[in-house]
Every structure is written in C-alpha cells, then in structure tokens.
Amino acid sequence: MVYLVGAGPGDCGLITQKGLECIKNAEVIVYDHLANPTLLNHANENCLLIYAGKIAGNHHMVQEKINDTLVKYGKTQNVVRLKGGDPFIFGRGGEEAAALAKNYIPYEIVPGVSSCYGAAEYCGIPVTHRGVATSFHVITGHEKSGSETVDYSALAKLKGTLVFLMGLAFAQNISARLIENGKAETTPAAIISSGTTENQKCVTGTLKDIPEMAKKMSSPAIILVGDVVNLQNDWFKPTDKKILTTGTKSMNAQIRKAAGKTAVTEISLIKTVPINFELFCKTDLSHFSHIVFTSENGVDIFFDYMNRSETDIRTLRDTKFAVVGKKTALALKEKGIFADIIPRIHSGSELAKLLCGADCENILLIRAENGADIIPDILSENNISFTDLKLYRTETDFSKQELLNLCVPETDYIILSSGSAAKAFSQMSECKTTAKFISIGNETTKAAQSCGIEIYKTAENATAEGIIECIRRDTK
C-alpha cells in the first residue's frame, strides 16, 4: 500500500492529521527536500527513509526512479511518498499514482496545504478578497521562453490573482510575457521565498519589477501578481535563529516545547534498542534496597519488561528509587512511583554521590549498554554493592544521515543532549558548519570534545529548558 502524502508548504504544523498518522505507521518513506525534516522524526525507528531530492535543477532521484521505488516497496510494505505542499499540485503525484495503478499497487491520496495559497497567507496576502479578486489561478512558472504551453494572452486578461509556482528562474520571462500581452506593468506583485518557514522572505513591487525582485530571492518561491498584494498585513514573524536538536524523540519534543515559538528542527540521530530481557527475567527485583534509573528510556523499558514478564508491581513495595534528574523522575511518576533520591543537578556523578551517602544495602542500576561508567565507577570506589543491569543500547541511526546533512548548512545552533548524540553527529556529518554547538551538560561536553566537536556553550541546567535558556541568553 502506498500513501501519497502532502507535507504542506514548510511549517511542520500544517500537515494534516491523516498525513501524520501515515508517517507514524509507515515502513518506508520516500521524501522530498521540501518536506519539513521534523515530520520524519514521527516515523518508526525501523522505518526505511529514502531521499528523493527534487531540488530545483538538481534531482537526487529522477521521476522514473521514484516511480520504480514506490512500485518496488509498495508490493509488500506500507509506503509513504512524502511530498512538499500538495501531491497533485505541480507535484507529479498524478504520474506516481498512474505508475502504481499500472502495476496494480493500491494507493491513497492524502491532500496537503499548498504553497500557492499557504505561503501567501503567511505573508498576510489573501489570494481572493471581496471586491478585489474573486478568483485565483495557479500556473507553472517552470517554462523556458520559446517552449511555453501557458497561454499568457489569456492570463493577462484575467482579473483574479495569478500565482506562479517554480518560476523564480524564469521571472524575467513571466514579467515580459504578461506585459506584452496587455497586463499593466504597474500591477502589484510579490515574491515569497521559503513560505511558512523560518527562512520566509517576501518582497513586493510591481509586475515590471519582478525580474529585479527575483534576484534578491532563492528557491523555493512563488510569484503573486494581482491587486491583493496591496492588502498585505504581516502577522508571521520568523525568528532570527534556527535550531537543530539531535537527541531522542522524547528529548527533542521537550526541547521544542521549551523553545516556544522559536524554530526547532528535530532529527533524532540515535535510537534506543531494548536488550537483555531474559537477564531481566532472571533478576530477583525484591533483593534490592534501591533501583537507580539514569534516563527516561530506562524507566520505560524496565516497566515494559515487568509487564512482559508478568512481574507483580508489589514486588517493589519495599524498594526505594533514585533518578538522575527531574525528567526521569517525571517518567517514574507516570508509572505511579515517586522518586526518593533526585540530585539537584542533573548529573550521573551527583547522583552517585547521593547514593554513597544514603543507606544503600544493594543497588540495581538500570542503564544503557554503552552509557558512561561514572556511576558504577564511583559506587565501586566507595564499596557500594550494586548490580549493573543494562536494559538498552543506544545506536546511531544512519538512516538520518542524508537528512542531517541537508539541514546542517541552514542551522545556527546544534543541540547535543547526550554523549551518544554527539558521537552520532560526528559519525554522520559530512559538511562544515558555522553553527554553534550547545551541550546539555558537562558529561556530554566531554563526550563531544572526544569526538572532535567544539562546544560553544554548556547549559547550566541539564534540561530542555536549560538548553533553550542558554541559547536565548546568547541571542540577546
């Protein structure tokens, strides 16, 4: 089954609910450059991501190859073809649907918000307005002079708003052809680049000004011609700084929430793989005076394993719980348990020091297989009895490599919220960047530096809120 999904014009919040559900359930996603990268963060960790490119003048994958890819995977898997804007508005979705039908592959169309009106609306320009424009017309601008199929003599006579998509490189021809066919050269015009995103830029003028206006803009862009341009009333204020966060899905979501209206692109460079279920089943949980969690992942996997192994929660009735920080404490609270020990500073070493000062007879330490050894080292040095139970492994998600390298050049700040994220970034990044690296804490900073990453600033408070506050202070 293949779903041809419109990703919307750029703002990740503009995708439809059905489109987002398709992404979450997909086994394969074939995505374009114009699809907001954050949308792919909703995909299952085992989902195969295939970059189709489709940047103007530089097609990573030609259309015939895209069609073949959809047919190949659509025969046996749940596939999403994620396209910027709407799949059927100059998106060649019709060709993809025809290829699927020809090969008897079932498919569904999930419409998306098109830039032909969405970008205009984010600039406060209504494409229709009572008494000004009672219609709007969407035209391909991607035609060279002398090989046109567009009837400019008919367009010049229309009273409605003209919207040209993919026309930036042909702005000179569009302006000249409309004027020579009778459109007043003083007709208001606008060019909108990267509409609905933090890179949005809008310039206005008249029809004769379009060629000069186009020189100030970059693709993707739309060209508007009509009196509605005079109604422009800016309401969307793009933020000055663009942030990329690279941690787990949970951490990225927390950072986006903390950032408020500041633009955040989420790309999870790491994934969590549960391990050692059989070892967990053999562990006598009632034997321990304290259970220690070093992350939210550990909490979730521990209680999932309890459920899978049908271990009664009353086994833990006399157990005390320690966590590395407030977010891990909140994850534990959601399981109906309040942490007994929480360090003031989110830090493995601070947690270990508290454990050494507590009355701990025997500790069960729940952590990642490839996590830092700070806690076990300190416990060993202080002769504290503990069992080191590694219930998950953090792995680099190499399926995000192309996506990462598309985003890095346009980023001002890159957030590293764990040593694993720092390692993953160093393994996958292929381009130089002037972005400033922000670390969640001292331990992550040390891990990043060992990978050759220069940290610009380390958050004073090792939380999502602390990271965003660090960036805000830097931009004041």
Residue pairs with C-beta under 8 A, 6 or more apart in sequence:
1 74
1 78
1 79
1 105
1 106
1 107
1 108
2 70
2 73
2 74
2 79
2 80
2 81
2 100
2 105
2 106
2 107
2 108
3 22
3 26
3 78
3 79
3 80
3 81
3 107
3 108
3 109
3 110
4 81
4 83
4 87
4 93
4 96
4 97
4 107
4 108
4 109
4 110
5 15
5 19
5 22
5 23
5 80
5 81
5 82
5 83
5 87
5 110
5 112
6 15
6 16
6 19
6 83
6 84
6 85
6 86
6 87
6 91
6 110
6 111
6 112
6 113
6 114
7 15
7 19
7 31
7 32
7 34
7 35
7 36
7 39
7 82
7 83
7 84
7 85
7 112
8 14
8 15
8 16
8 19
8 36
8 84
8 85
8 112
8 113
8 118
8 196
9 84
9 85
9 113
9 114
9 115
9 118
9 119
9 122
9 195
9 196
10 34
10 36
10 84
10 115
10 119
10 194
10 195
10 196
10 197
10 200
11 36
11 122
11 196
11 197
12 36
12 38
12 39
14 112
14 113
14 118
14 196
15 36
15 39
15 112
15 113
16 110
16 111
16 112
16 113
18 110
19 110
19 112
20 39
20 42
22 80
22 110
23 29
23 39
23 40
23 42
23 43
23 80
23 82
24 42
24 43
24 44
25 44
25 78
26 43
26 44
26 47
26 78
26 79
26 80
27 44
27 46
27 47
27 48
27 73
27 77
27 78
27 79
28 47
28 48
28 50
28 73
28 77
28 78
28 79
28 80
29 40
29 43
29 47
29 48
29 49
29 50
29 79
29 80
29 82
30 50
30 52
30 66
30 69
30 70
30 73
30 79
30 80
30 81
30 82
31 40
31 49
31 50
31 51
31 52
31 82
32 52
32 53
32 54
32 82
32 83
32 84
33 53
33 54
33 55
33 60
33 84
33 406
34 54
34 83
34 84
34 85
34 220
35 82
35 83
35 84
36 197
36 265
37 265
37 266
37 267
37 403
37 406
37 407
38 256
38 264
38 265
38 266
38 267
39 82
40 49
40 82
40 267
40 400
40 403
41 249
41 252
41 266
41 267
41 268
43 49
45 271
45 272
45 397
47 399
48 73
48 399
49 399
49 400
49 402
49 403
50 69
51 60
51 61
51 402
51 403
51 406
52 60
52 61
52 66
52 69
53 59
53 60
53 61
54 60
54 61
55 219
56 166
56 168
56 169
56 219
56 220
57 169
61 69
63 92
63 95
66 81
66 96
67 95
67 96
67 99
68 99
70 79
70 81
70 96
70 99
70 100
70 105
71 99
71 100
71 103
71 105
73 79
74 100
74 103
74 105
74 106
74 107
75 103
75 105
81 87
81 93
81 96
83 91
83 93
83 112
84 91
84 112
84 115
84 220
85 91
85 112
85 113
85 114
85 115
85 116
85 118
86 93
86 111
86 112
86 113
86 114
87 93
87 96
87 109
87 110
87 111
87 112
88 94
88 109
88 111
89 114
89 116
89 138
89 165
90 138
90 140
90 142
90 165
90 166
93 109
97 107
97 109
100 106
100 107
101 107
114 138
115 165
115 195
115 196
115 220
115 222
116 127
116 136
116 138
116 163
116 165
116 222
117 127
117 136
117 163
118 195
118 196
119 192
119 195
119 196
119 200
119 222
120 126
120 127
120 163
120 190
120 192
120 195
120 222
120 224
121 127
122 192
122 195
122 196
122 200
122 236
123 190
123 192
123 195
123 200
123 202
123 232
123 234
123 236
124 231
124 232
124 233
124 234
124 235
124 236
125 190
125 224
125 228
125 229
125 231
125 232
126 228
126 231
127 133
127 136
127 161
127 163
127 224
127 226
127 228
128 134
128 135
128 136
128 160
128 161
128 228
129 228
129 231
132 226
132 227
132 228
132 231
133 159
133 160
133 161
133 226
133 227
133 228
134 159
134 160
135 158
135 159
135 160
135 161
136 160
136 161
136 162
136 163
136 226
137 155
137 158
137 160
137 161
137 162
137 163
138 163
138 165
139 150
139 155
139 162
139 163
139 164
139 165
139 167
140 150
140 164
140 165
140 166
140 167
141 164
141 165
141 166
141 167
141 168
141 170
141 171
141 174
141 223
142 165
142 166
142 167
142 169
142 170
143 149
143 150
143 170
143 173
144 170
144 173
145 170
145 173
145 177
148 177
150 177
152 177
152 178
152 180
152 181
153 181
153 182
155 162
155 178
155 181
155 183
156 178
156 181
156 182
156 183
157 182
160 226
161 224
161 225
161 226
161 228
162 178
162 223
162 224
162 225
162 226
163 222
163 223
163 224
164 174
164 222
164 223
164 224
164 225
165 222
166 219
166 220
167 174
167 221
167 222
167 223
168 191
168 193
168 214
168 217
168 218
168 219
168 221
168 223
169 219
171 191
171 210
171 211
171 213
171 214
171 223
172 210
172 211
172 214
174 210
174 223
175 207
175 208
175 210
175 211
178 187
178 207
178 225
179 185
179 207
179 208
183 207
183 225
184 207
185 206
185 207
185 208
186 206
186 207
186 208
187 206
187 207
187 225
187 226
187 227
188 204
188 205
188 206
188 207
188 225
188 226
188 227
188 228
188 229
188 230
189 204
189 205
189 206
189 207
189 209
189 210
189 213
189 223
189 224
189 225
189 226
189 229
190 202
190 203
190 204
190 205
190 223
190 224
190 229
190 232
191 202
191 203
191 210
191 213
191 214
191 217
191 221
191 222
191 223
191 224
192 200
192 201
192 202
192 221
192 222
192 224
193 199
193 200
193 201
193 202
193 217
193 218
193 219
193 220
193 221
194 200
194 201
194 218
194 220
194 221
195 220
195 222
196 236
197 238
197 263
198 238
198 239
198 242
198 263
199 238
199 242
199 410
200 236
200 238
201 216
201 217
202 232
202 234
203 213
203 216
203 217
204 213
204 229
204 232
205 212
205 213
207 225
210 223
210 225
214 221
214 223
238 263
239 261
239 262
239 263
240 475
241 262
241 263
241 412
241 413
241 471
241 475
242 263
242 265
242 410
242 411
242 412
242 413
243 255
243 259
243 262
243 263
243 264
243 265
243 411
243 412
243 413
243 414
243 415
243 471
244 264
244 265
244 267
244 407
244 408
244 411
244 413
244 414
244 415
244 435
245 251
245 252
245 255
245 256
245 264
245 265
245 266
245 267
245 414
245 415
245 417
246 252
246 267
246 268
246 269
246 270
246 404
246 414
246 415
246 416
246 417
246 421
246 424
246 425
247 255
247 268
247 269
247 270
247 415
247 416
247 417
247 418
247 421
248 268
248 270
248 271
248 272
248 297
248 417
248 418
249 266
249 268
250 296
250 297
251 417
251 418
251 464
252 264
252 266
252 267
252 268
253 266
254 327
254 463
254 464
255 264
255 266
255 415
255 417
255 464
255 467
255 468
256 264
256 266
257 464
258 463
258 464
258 465
258 467
258 468
259 468
262 468
262 471
265 407
265 411
267 400
267 403
267 404
267 407
268 397
268 400
269 396
269 397
269 400
269 404
269 421
269 424
269 425
269 428
270 394
270 395
270 396
270 397
270 418
270 420
270 421
270 424
271 394
271 395
271 397
272 297
272 301
272 368
272 392
272 393
272 394
272 395
273 392
273 393
273 394
273 395
274 301
274 304
274 305
274 391
274 392
275 369
275 390
275 391
275 392
275 393
276 389
276 390
276 391
277 305
277 308
277 309
279 389
280 302
280 305
280 309
280 389
280 391
281 305
281 309
283 364
283 387
283 389
285 291
285 311
285 315
285 316
285 319
285 364
286 315
286 316
286 318
286 319
287 362
288 319
288 362
288 363
288 364
288 387
289 318
289 319
289 320
289 359
289 360
289 361
289 362
289 363
290 319
290 320
290 321
290 322
290 340
290 341
290 355
290 358
290 360
290 362
290 363
290 364
291 302
291 316
291 319
291 320
291 321
291 322
291 363
291 364
291 366
292 321
292 322
292 323
292 351
292 355
292 363
292 364
292 365
292 366
292 375
292 386
293 299
293 302
293 321
293 322
293 323
293 324
293 328
293 331
293 332
293 366
294 323
294 324
294 328
294 348
294 351
294 365
294 366
294 367
294 368
294 371
294 375
295 324
295 328
295 367
295 368
296 327
296 328
296 330
296 331
297 368
297 392
298 328
298 366
298 367
298 368
298 391
298 392
299 323
299 328
299 331
299 332
299 335
299 366
300 331
301 366
301 391
301 392
302 366
302 391
303 335
305 311
305 391
306 313
313 336
316 337
320 340
320 341
321 332
321 337
321 338
321 339
321 340
321 341
322 339
322 340
322 341
322 342
322 351
322 354
322 355
322 358
323 329
323 332
323 339
323 341
323 342
323 351
324 343
324 346
324 347
324 348
324 351
325 342
325 343
325 346
325 347
325 462
325 463
326 342
326 346
326 463
327 346
327 463
327 464
328 339
329 338
329 339
329 342
332 338
332 339
333 339
341 351
341 354
341 355
341 358
343 350
343 351
343 353
343 354
344 350
345 461
345 462
346 440
346 441
346 461
346 462
346 463
347 441
347 442
347 443
347 462
348 372
348 374
348 375
348 443
349 374
349 375
349 378
349 443
351 375
352 374
352 375
352 378
352 379
353 378
355 363
355 375
355 379
355 384
356 378
356 379
356 382
356 384
360 384
360 385
361 385
362 385
362 386
362 387
363 379
363 384
363 385
363 386
363 387
364 386
364 387
364 389
365 375
365 376
365 379
365 386
365 387
365 388
365 389
366 389
366 391
367 375
367 388
367 389
367 390
367 391
368 390
368 392
368 393
368 394
368 420
369 390
369 392
369 393
369 394
370 393
370 394
370 420
371 390
371 394
372 419
372 443
372 447
374 443
376 386
376 388
379 386
394 418
394 420
396 420
396 423
396 424
396 427
396 428
397 424
398 427
398 428
400 428
401 428
401 430
404 425
404 428
404 429
405 428
405 429
405 430
405 431
408 414
408 429
408 431
408 433
408 435
409 431
409 433
411 433
411 435
412 435
412 436
413 435
413 436
413 437
413 438
413 471
414 425
414 433
414 435
414 436
414 437
414 438
415 438
415 440
415 467
416 422
416 425
416 437
416 438
416 439
416 440
416 444
416 448
416 453
416 455
417 440
417 444
417 464
417 467
418 440
418 444
418 447
419 443
419 444
419 446
419 447
419 448
421 444
422 439
422 444
422 447
422 448
422 451
422 453
423 447
423 451
425 451
425 453
426 448
426 451
426 452
426 453
436 456
436 457
436 474
437 448
437 453
437 454
437 455
437 456
438 455
438 456
438 457
438 458
438 459
438 467
438 470
438 471
439 445
439 448
439 455
439 457
439 458
439 459
440 458
440 459
440 462
440 463
440 466
440 467
441 458
441 459
441 462
442 458
444 458
445 455
445 458
448 455
449 455
456 474
457 470
457 474
458 470
459 466
459 467
459 469
459 470
460 466
460 469
460 470
461 469
